[in-house]
Amino acid sequence: MNTSNISARGQEREANPVQTVYELDEGPGRHRIGLIALASDYATERDFINMRPNDEVAVFVSRVLNVNPCTVENLLTMAPRITDSVSLILPDGRLDSVAYSCTSGSVVIGHEAVAASIHAIRPGIPVATPITAGLAAMERFGARKVAVLTPYIDEVNEHIVDYMENNGMEVLALTSFLFADDNDMARLPPEAIYAAALEADRPEADALFISCTAIRAVDVVERIEQTLGKPVVTSNQAVYWQALRAAGYDTPVPGYGRLLRLPTEQPRSVNQ
C-alpha cells in the first residue's frame, strides 16, 4: 500500500489528482423534465418513471405541500408554494420542461397562474399542466363530445366540467368516486378504475377523460381503449405527453394509450 501521500492523524490530507484524460458531458438526461408532485401524491412520480421510454429521458421531482381534503379552498393553498417547489429542481442545472401534477389544482389556481409561478424561477420554460394537456390531447384526437371520470367531490367536479366546457368540450356525462381525500384516491385499485371507466363512457362520446393525477389510471388505459374502441386520456398520461414532447423527445412511446403513440406534433397549449 502506497502511504506516501497519507499524513499523520489530524493533519491535512491531499488527494492524488486523477490522471485520466476526460471531458465533462451534459450529465444524465438528454431530455429533462422537472416534475412538481403533490406532497400526498403516490402515483405521478411512479407513472412518469414507468412511462420513460429510455434513459435519454430523465425526470427530476420536487414536492409541493397540499392540504386534505381536496376542496377548492384547500387547492388554492398550493398557489404561493409552487415557486419554492420548482426552485428545488436542479437549481443550477438545465431543465427542458416542467410539469405541475395536479388536475384540480391547475383548474382552480389556473394554468396561467401556475405557469407564472414556475417562470418566476425558470423564465420561458415550457409548462405542462394536466388540464391543458388533457384539452390538447382531445384536440389532437378531434374530440369534442367527452365523458368524464373523476375521483372528486362535486364541488371540485363542477370546476373541472366548467373549465372543459369553457374550452370547447361538450361534457356528455360525469361519473365520480366522490372521494375527498387524496390518500383514498391513491388506494383505488386499477381494476376499479377500469370498471368505472366502462361505466362512465357514453356511446356518443368521442373520447373518455379520466381526471386526477392521484389515481393509477395509466395502469389500465390501454385495456380501457381496447374495450371502448375510442381514445382515452388520463391526467398523468396527458401531462407526461405534453412535458415529454415539449422537452424535445419526439418518438412514439408504446404501452400507455393512443396518445403517446401519436405522430409528434408540438402541443399547442404549452406556455413558453
N, C-alpha and C positions, 0 to 999 in steps of 0.2 A: 504493500500500500504506500502510495506517494504521500508523504506528510509534509512536504517542503513548504506548502502554502497554508498549512494549518497552524495558527498561532496558539499561544497558551490561553487557557480558560480566562475569560473576562477581557481579552484584548480583541481589537478589531480584526475581522477576517476579510480576506479579499478572494473573490471567486476567480477561477480561471476563465478568461474570456473565450466564448465559443469561436472556434477557428473555421467551422464550416462556412462556405460561401452561400449566401441565400438572399432572396428579395422578399419583402413583405407583400402578401396578396391582399385582396379586399376583405378577407375574413369569411365566416360562414354565411351562406345565402346569397345567391346571385339576385334573387327576388325576395325582398324583405317586407314582411307585413307586421306592423305593430297592432296588437290586439288589446283593447280595453274591455275586460270582462268584469261582470259584477262580482262583488265580494262573495255573494251567495251562489254563484253560478258553478254548477258541476259539469255542464255539458259542453259549453262552447270551446274551451281550450282543448278538450279531448277531440271534439269534432274537427277543429282546424288541423290538429296534428294528424288525425286519421285521413283527412282528405288531401294531405300533401302528396303530390304525385311523385316527388323525388326530393333529393337533398338540395336541389337548386332553390327550393322554396323554404324559407325559414320564417318561423312565427315567434315573435317576441312579445311577451304578455305582461300587462300590468293590471291591477285590480282597482276598482272604484267602489267606495263604500256605498251601499244601498240599504234601505230600511224596509223591513217587512211589517205589515202585509203590503202586497202590491196594490197600492191605491194611487190615484192621481196625485194627491198631496205628497205622498212619500216618494213617488218617482221624481218629483220636482227637486227633492233634496240633493239629487245627484249633480245637478247642473253646475254648481260652483266648485265641484270637486274634480271635474273632468280634466281641467288643465294640469292640475298637480299630478293626476294619474298618468297622463301621457308624458309628462316631464321625466318620468322614471324609466322610460323605454329607451335604452341606448342613448343617453344624453349627448354623447359626443360622436355618435355613430350614424350611419346612413339608414334611413327607412324609405321605402318606396310607396307605401300607402298605410293608412291607419283605419282600422275597423272598430267602431263603437258597438258593442254587442248587447243591445237591449232594444227590442222592438217597441215595446210600450213606452220606454224612456225616450226613444227617438221621436215618437209621435207626440208625447206630452211636452217634452222640452223643445222639440222642433229640430229638424235636421240642420237648419241654418245656424241655430244657437250651438248645437253640438260641434259643427264644423268650425265655428268661430273660436270655441274654447280650445280645440285642437290646434288651430292655426296660430293661436297665441304663442305656442311653443314651436310648432312646425309650420311656418308660413308656406302657403301654397301647396302643401301635400294633399294628394287625393284622399278624401274621407268617405268611407262607406258606412252606411247605417242600414239596419235590416229593413226598415220600411221603404227607403228609397231604392234599395237593392231589389226588394220584392216587387215594387212597381216597375222597375227597369226590366226585371225578368218577365213580368206579364206582357210588357210592351214587346219584348223580343219574340214572345210566342203569339203575338197578335190577340191576346186575350182581353176581353172587355167585360164579359159576364163571369163572375167568380163566386165560388163557395168558399167560406172561411171557417177554419177550425182554430180555436184558441183554448188556453187553459184558464183565462182570466175571469174575474168577476165582471158584472155588466157595466159598472162604472168605467172600467178600462176598455171593455169591448166597444162601448159607444164611441170612444175616441178613435179606436182602430178603424171601425167602419166609416166614420165620418171622414177620416183622413183619406181612406181609399176612394171613397165616392167623390170627394172634392178634387181628386187627382185622376178622374176619368174612368174609374172602375164602377161597375154595377154589381153590388153585393146581393146575390140571389138568396143566400141563406147563411146564417151564423149559428154555429154549434160550439158549445164550450163545456169544459170540465168544471168551470166555475170555482177554481182554486184562488185563494188569496195569498198563499204563502209560497215563495219560490222553492222552498225545500220540498214541499209536496209535489210541485211541478216536476222537480228532478226525479222524484220517485215513480213517476208514471212509467210503467213498462212499455217498451217499444210495441209489443203486441197490442196493448190497449190503444196506443196511438194509431196503429194500423186499422184496428176495428172501428175506431171513432172516425177516421178519415173516410172510410166507406160509408158510414152513417151520414157524414157531413156533406158528401158530394151530392150534386143535383145533375140529372142527365143533360139539362140545357146549359150547364156551366162550361165555359171554355177551359177552365183550369181550377185547381184547388190550391188555396193558400193556407199553409199551416204556420200560424204565428207563434212566436216566442222562442228565444234563444236558450231558455232553461230546459227545454224538453228534448228528448232523444229521437226526434223525427227523422234525422239524417239516416238513422239505422234502418229505416223501413221505407224510405222514399222510393227506391227502385221497385219494391213489391207493390206499393200503392199505385204507382204509374202503370205497372203491368196489369193490375186488376182493373183499374178505371179506364185505361186506354186514352189518357189525356195528360197534359203536363201537370206536375205537382211541384209547387215552390214552397220551400221551408225557410224559416228565418236564417238559420245557420248556413244552410246551403247557399242562399242568395247573397248574404253579406260576405261570405268567403269568396264566392264567384266574382263579386264586384271588386273586392280588395285584391284578389289574385290577378285579375285582368288589368287593373289599374297599376299593379306592380310590374307589369310587363311580361307575365307568363301567358303565352297565347296558345298553348297546346291543349286540346280537349282532355278532360280528366274523366275516366270511366268509373262506374260503380256508385255514383251518388246522384242519379237522376239525369233527365234530359238536359237540364240547364248547363251543367258543367261539360256536357259533350257538344254543345252548340259551337259552330264555327265562330271564331273570335271576332267580336266587334266591341269597341270600347264602350262600356256602359255610359249612357248619356247623362245620367243623373249624378255622376261622381263630381263633387265640387273640387275645383282646383284652387 
